Amino acid sequence: MPSLSLRINLDPDGRIGPGKIELLEQIAAFGSISAAARGMKMSYKHAWDLVEEMNELFGKPVVSAQTGGKRGGGAQLTPVGLAVVSRFRAIERAANAVAEQHISALQAEIDAA
């Protein structure tokens, strides 16, 4: 079945899409950038680079991280990060609702071919 994938261009060089939103959701779920990275099978550095990119893009931190050694540290979404995830998912739901009949029609065309 065809599906819709949403990417939002925020400025000439910045965008958010399913991958960055999933990273934020994983950070919120695990309370850790490294655990989120492991869960998504990406390096900690790549995850941290994406977080930094989003922090710059929104002009405010989307993740609050505390450094620490054994049993220390952790990360959580800031109010901005929570809002970004919430808004993206709302836009995604709205786009899917509008596109649903067209996606079904496209699938019917594929099936008829």
Secondary structure, DSSP 8 states (H G I E B T S, - for coil): -------EEEETTEEE-HHHHHHHHHHHHHS-HHHHHHHTT--HHHHHHHHHHHHHHHTS-SEEEE--STT--EEEE-HHHHHHHHHHHHHHHHHHHHHHHHHHHHHHHHHH-
